[in-house]
Amino acid sequence: MRVLMFGWEFPPHISGGLGTASYGLTKGMAACGNIEVIFVVPKAWGDEDNSVVQLIGANRVPVAFKKIYYKGVLTPIEKIEVESTIVPYTDPEDFWRITRSEVAGYRLMVQADSRGMVDFSGKYGNSLMDEIQKYAVVASVIASENSFDIIHAHDWLAYPAGIAAMEASGKPLVIHVHATDFDRSGGNVNPQVYNIEKQGMDAAQKIITVSNLTRDIVIGRYGISPDKVETVYNAVEPVAHEDGKPVSKGFDEKVVTFLGRITMQKGPEYFIEAANKVLKVMDNVRFVMAGSGDMMERMMKRAAALRITDRFHFTGFLKGHDVFTMLEMSDVYIMPSVSEPFGISPLEAMQSNVPVIISKQSGVAEILTNAVKTDFWDIDAMANAIYGILNYPNLARTIIKNGKEEVIRLKWENSARHVIDIYKRTLGY
């Protein structure tokens, strides 16, 4: 079976869980055998791992004078004008800050360069909406020039590309919902983003969600038939230590870590408030907020107002080996997300022998039994859990041992088999 898969990022160029999940799933598919994946990203940088997929960068596909399927119209064209009323923004986590007021339309020019190719930044900049539209145009060409059985589009950024490929090829579309705008915005959804999500869900023959939490949102908030939506849980890549040597903290104090985007969805303010409560009764502990996002400055100001900055550290965005170095230095990992479709980082922490505290409002809470679970808003319960793990070594050792055994069973190959089964049922095999 040949799969044409559209994503937005691929390691090592990732900004969060989407790229990690895309890579893990395709690697799991390769292990299953008899599956070939053509993975498309807007911009290929040249240093991506091509061992498990045939990677295509939309920025390297000539489109000038090609026949383009766009919104159901087949037209040979050199440059394409797209009418649009959507407004660009600076970051995919900032949707909730965009007003609902009417936005004046603008015209998007899809202009080929001297090589006949379309340029992409490959980032989440202020031209993101433009790039989503351009991506769909190039997807039409890719679908017309490649042989495949089914289309798989990861998250809303790639839904228009998946729809364009479906229109050009007539092949069925499966979309993968890693998050919805209800998760990112706390309910104050951006109507343009919602419409793109809704169009993708309506067009797809099958919808994969990363948790039952997300499945319920897709069914209830987007009006999708339950028969169309199926949950496939994420997994985690085995940790590979480069030198096998344990990481030394360099100080004799406990470390409690928050690792993720510093945005409303991730609940960073609850982490700071819980940290403040713990620091009132413990003085040999440090708190680390590892990540970046639109709430970072506000969180720094809150830590300063609470007078805990001597015990609170902001590292900025971490990726790759630095993530696991931070986890190995940690005595507790906490994910207090307000609405988390899944959450791969707790699994990475468990692999690194770190006790985990997660919010009950996370998809990963549906499958983990050896993690402490609290409501995201319950900072007293959070603080008590942190204190208990740090001060009762036997409790910590038990959580670590059982957690490590549990996470070993969460393999991407199992998730891949489930997805392949969905493909076969969609194709009528």
C-alpha positions in Angstrom: 0.0 0.0 0.0 1.2 3.5 -0.9 0.3 6.5 1.3 0.5 10.1 0.3 0.9 11.9 3.7 0.8 15.6 4.3 2.4 17.2 7.4 3.8 20.5 8.4 7.1 19.6 10.1 9.5 16.6 10.2 12.5 16.0 12.5 14.9 17.6 13.1 12.8 20.7 12.2 10.0 20.5 14.8 8.4 22.9 17.2 6.3 20.4 19.3 4.4 17.2 19.4 3.1 17.2 15.8 6.5 16.6 14.1 7.4 14.0 16.8 4.1 12.1 16.3 4.4 12.2 12.5 7.9 10.8 12.6 6.9 8.1 15.2 3.9 7.0 13.2 5.8 6.7 9.9 8.6 4.9 11.5 6.1 2.4 13.0 4.5 1.9 9.6 7.9 1.1 8.1 8.4 -1.6 10.8 5.0 -3.1 9.8 6.2 -3.8 6.2 4.3 -3.6 2.9 3.6 0.1 3.5 5.3 2.9 1.5 4.9 6.5 2.7 5.4 9.6 0.6 5.6 12.3 3.3 5.2 15.9 2.1 6.2 19.0 4.1 6.0 22.7 2.9 9.7 23.1 3.1 12.4 20.4 3.0 15.7 21.6 4.5 17.8 18.7 3.3 18.8 17.1 6.6 15.6 15.3 7.4 15.6 11.5 8.1 14.6 9.8 4.8 15.2 6.3 6.1 11.5 5.5 6.7 9.7 7.8 4.2 10.1 9.3 0.8 10.2 12.9 1.8 9.0 15.6 -0.6 9.4 19.3 0.1 6.6 21.4 -1.6 9.3 24.0 -2.1 11.1 21.7 -4.5 8.2 20.8 -6.7 8.0 22.7 -10.0 4.4 23.9 -10.6 4.7 26.5 -13.3 2.6 25.7 -16.4 1.3 22.5 -14.6 -2.4 21.7 -14.5 -3.6 22.7 -11.0 -6.7 21.3 -9.3 -7.7 24.1 -7.0 -11.2 24.2 -5.4 -12.5 21.7 -8.0 -11.2 23.6 -11.1 -8.6 22.0 -13.4 -6.6 24.9 -15.0 -3.2 25.0 -16.6 -1.7 28.2 -15.1 1.5 29.9 -14.3 0.4 31.9 -11.3 -2.8 31.5 -9.3 -4.8 34.2 -7.4 -6.7 33.0 -4.4 -9.5 35.1 -3.0 -9.3 35.0 0.8 -10.8 36.7 3.9 -8.6 35.0 6.4 -6.0 37.1 8.3 -2.4 35.9 8.9 -1.1 35.7 12.4 2.2 35.2 14.1 2.0 31.8 15.9 -0.4 28.8 15.8 -0.9 29.2 19.5 -2.1 32.8 19.2 -5.5 32.1 17.6 -7.5 33.0 20.6 -6.1 36.5 20.5 -7.5 37.2 17.0 -10.7 39.2 17.0 -13.9 38.0 15.5 -14.4 41.2 13.6 -14.8 41.1 9.8 -11.4 41.2 8.0 -11.0 42.9 4.7 -10.2 40.4 1.9 -6.8 40.2 0.3 -5.5 38.5 -2.8 -2.9 35.8 -2.4 -0.5 35.5 -5.3 1.0 32.0 -5.8 4.0 33.0 -7.8 6.6 30.5 -9.2 10.3 31.4 -9.2 12.7 31.1 -12.1 12.8 27.3 -11.6 9.0 27.1 -11.6 8.9 26.4 -7.8 6.9 28.0 -5.0 8.9 29.3 -2.0 7.9 28.4 1.6 9.3 29.6 4.9 8.5 26.3 6.6 7.8 28.2 9.8 4.8 29.6 11.7 5.3 33.2 10.7 2.9 36.0 9.7 2.4 34.4 6.3 1.1 31.1 7.7 -2.3 31.4 6.1 -0.8 32.2 2.8 1.5 29.2 3.0 -1.4 26.9 3.8 -3.1 28.0 0.6 0.1 27.7 -1.4 0.7 24.2 0.1 -2.7 23.1 -1.2 -1.8 24.3 -4.7 1.4 22.3 -4.8 -0.4 19.3 -3.2 -2.6 19.2 -6.3 0.5 18.8 -8.5 2.1 16.2 -6.2 -1.1 14.2 -6.2 -1.3 14.3 -10.0 2.3 13.2 -10.5 2.6 10.3 -8.0 0.9 6.9 -7.6 -0.7 6.1 -4.3 -3.7 4.4 -2.7 -4.8 6.8 0.1 -4.2 10.3 1.4 -3.4 11.1 5.1 -3.3 14.7 6.3 -1.9 15.6 9.7 -3.7 18.4 11.6 -5.5 21.5 10.2 -2.5 23.1 8.6 -2.4 20.2 6.1 -6.2 19.7 5.6 -6.5 22.0 2.6 -3.5 20.1 1.0 -5.2 16.8 1.6 -8.5 18.1 0.1 -6.6 19.4 -3.0 -4.9 16.0 -3.4 -8.2 14.2 -3.0 -9.8 16.4 -5.7 -6.9 15.9 -8.1 -6.6 12.1 -7.6 -10.0 10.9 -6.6 -8.3 8.9 -3.8 -9.9 8.7 -0.3 -8.7 11.2 2.4 -8.0 10.3 6.0 -7.3 13.3 8.4 -5.4 13.0 11.7 -6.6 15.4 14.4 -3.7 16.1 16.8 -5.6 19.1 18.3 -8.5 21.3 17.6 -8.8 25.1 18.0 -11.0 24.4 21.0 -7.9 23.0 22.7 -5.6 25.8 21.6 -8.0 28.7 22.4 -9.8 27.5 25.5 -13.0 27.7 23.6 -12.7 31.2 22.0 -12.0 29.7 18.6 -10.8 31.6 15.5 -13.6 31.2 13.0 -11.3 30.9 10.0 -9.3 28.1 11.6 -12.5 26.4 12.7 -13.8 26.5 9.1 -10.6 24.9 7.8 -10.9 22.2 10.4 -14.6 21.7 9.6 -13.9 21.5 5.9 -11.3 18.9 6.4 -13.5 16.8 8.7 -16.4 17.0 6.2 -14.2 16.0 3.2 -12.5 13.1 4.9 -13.7 9.6 4.6 -12.3 8.8 8.0 -11.0 10.9 10.9 -8.3 9.7 13.3 -8.1 11.4 16.8 -5.3 11.0 19.3 -7.6 10.5 22.3 -11.3 10.0 23.2 -11.2 13.5 24.6 -10.4 14.9 21.1 -12.9 12.4 19.5 -15.7 13.9 21.7 -14.8 17.4 20.6 -14.8 16.4 16.9 -18.2 14.8 17.3 -19.8 17.4 19.6 -18.3 20.7 18.4 -18.0 20.0 14.7 -21.1 17.9 14.2 -19.3 14.8 12.8 -20.9 11.4 12.8 -19.4 9.1 15.5 -19.0 6.3 13.0 -16.5 8.4 11.1 -14.2 9.1 14.0 -11.7 6.6 15.5 -9.2 7.1 18.3 -5.6 5.9 17.7 -3.4 6.8 20.7 0.1 8.1 20.3 3.2 6.3 21.5 6.8 7.2 22.3 10.2 6.5 20.7 12.6 4.5 22.8 15.2 6.8 24.4 18.7 6.4 22.8 21.4 7.8 25.1 24.4 8.9 23.1 27.1 8.0 25.6 25.2 6.0 28.2 26.5 8.2 31.1 24.0 9.5 33.6 23.6 13.3 33.7 24.9 15.1 36.7 22.9 18.0 38.1 25.9 19.6 39.7 23.9 20.5 42.8 22.2 18.6 45.6 18.6 19.9 45.2 15.4 18.5 43.8 14.2 19.6 40.3 10.6 19.8 39.2 10.1 20.4 35.5 7.4 21.8 33.2 8.3 21.1 29.6 6.1 22.4 26.8 4.8 25.5 25.1 4.1 28.3 27.5 0.6 29.0 26.4 -2.9 29.0 27.9 -3.5 25.4 26.7 -0.6 24.0 28.8 -1.6 25.6 32.1 1.8 27.2 33.0 0.2 29.5 35.6 -1.0 26.6 37.6 2.5 25.2 37.7 3.8 28.5 39.1 1.1 28.7 41.8 1.8 25.0 42.8 5.5 25.8 42.9 4.9 28.7 45.2 3.0 26.5 47.6 5.7 23.8 47.7 8.4 26.4 48.2 6.6 27.6 51.4 7.3 24.2 53.0 10.5 23.1 51.2 13.7 25.0 50.4 15.8 22.3 48.7 13.9 22.3 45.4 14.1 24.2 42.1 11.4 24.6 39.5 12.1 24.7 35.8 9.8 26.0 33.0 11.3 24.7 29.8 9.7 26.0 26.7 8.6 29.2 24.9 5.3 30.8 24.0 3.1 33.9 24.2 2.6 33.6 28.0 6.3 33.4 28.9 6.8 37.1 29.9 3.6 37.0 31.9 4.9 33.9 33.8 8.2 35.5 34.5 6.5 38.5 35.9 4.3 36.3 38.1 7.3 34.4 39.4 8.9 37.7 40.3 5.8 39.0 42.0 5.7 35.8 44.1 9.4 36.4 44.9 10.4 32.8 43.9 12.8 33.7 41.0 15.8 32.5 43.0 14.1 29.0 42.8 12.5 29.2 39.4 14.2 28.9 36.1 13.2 29.6 32.5 15.3 27.7 29.9 13.6 28.7 26.7 12.6 26.1 24.0 14.4 22.8 24.2 14.6 20.0 21.6 16.4 16.8 20.8 19.1 15.7 23.2 18.5 18.8 25.4 15.0 17.5 26.3 16.3 14.2 27.7 19.1 16.0 29.5 16.6 18.1 31.2 14.4 15.1 32.0 17.3 13.2 33.5 18.0 16.1 35.8 14.4 16.1 37.0 12.9 14.5 40.1 9.3 15.2 39.0 7.7 16.1 35.7 4.4 17.9 35.6 2.0 18.6 32.8 -0.9 20.7 34.1 -2.6 21.2 30.7 -6.0 22.8 30.6 -6.9 20.8 27.4 -4.3 18.4 26.1 -5.4 16.2 23.1 -2.7 13.7 24.1 0.7 14.7 25.4 3.8 12.7 24.4 6.2 14.4 26.8 5.0 12.6 29.9 5.8 9.3 28.2 9.3 10.6 27.5 9.6 11.5 31.1 8.5 8.1 32.3 11.1 6.5 29.9 13.7 8.7 31.6 12.8 7.4 35.1 11.0 10.5 36.2 7.7 10.4 38.2 4.9 12.1 36.3 2.0 14.3 37.4 -0.5 15.0 34.6 -3.9 16.8 34.4 -7.0 14.7 34.2 -7.9 17.0 31.2 -5.3 15.3 29.0 -5.7 12.5 26.5 -2.7 10.6 27.8 -4.5 10.3 31.1 -6.9 7.9 29.4 -4.1 5.3 29.0 -1.7 5.8 31.8 -2.2 4.2 35.2 1.2 4.9 36.8 1.0 8.6 36.8 -0.4 11.0 39.4 -3.5 12.7 38.0 -5.0 16.0 39.2 -7.4 18.5 37.8 -5.5 21.3 36.1 -7.0 23.9 38.4 -6.3 22.1 41.6 -3.0 23.7 42.6 -3.4 22.3 46.2 -3.5 18.7 44.9 -0.6 19.4 42.5 1.5 20.9 45.3 0.7 17.9 47.6 1.6 15.4 44.8 5.0 17.2 44.2 5.7 17.3 47.9 4.8 13.6 48.4 7.0 12.4 45.5 10.0 14.5 46.6 9.8 13.5 50.3 8.9 9.9 50.1 11.6 8.0 48.2 9.7 4.7 48.2 6.7 6.3 46.6 8.9 7.8 43.9 10.7 4.5 43.3 7.4 2.7 42.9 6.0 5.2 40.4 9.2 5.2 38.4 9.4 1.3 38.3 5.8 0.8 37.3 5.8 3.8 34.9 8.8 2.5 33.1 7.2 -0.9 32.6 4.0 0.7 31.4 5.6 3.0 28.9 7.7 0.3 27.3 4.4 -1.2 26.0 3.4 2.0 24.2 5.0 1.4 20.8 4.5 3.3 17.6 4.3 0.1 15.7 1.1 -0.7 17.5 -0.4 2.7 16.7 0.8 2.2 13.0 -1.0 -1.2 12.8 -4.2 0.5 13.9 -3.8 3.3 11.3 -3.1 0.7 8.6 -6.3 -1.2 9.6 -8.2 2.1 9.2 -6.7 2.5 5.7 -7.7 -1.0 4.7 -11.3 -0.5 5.9 -11.5 2.8 4.1 -10.3 1.2 0.9 -12.6 -1.7 1.3 -9.9 -4.3 1.7 
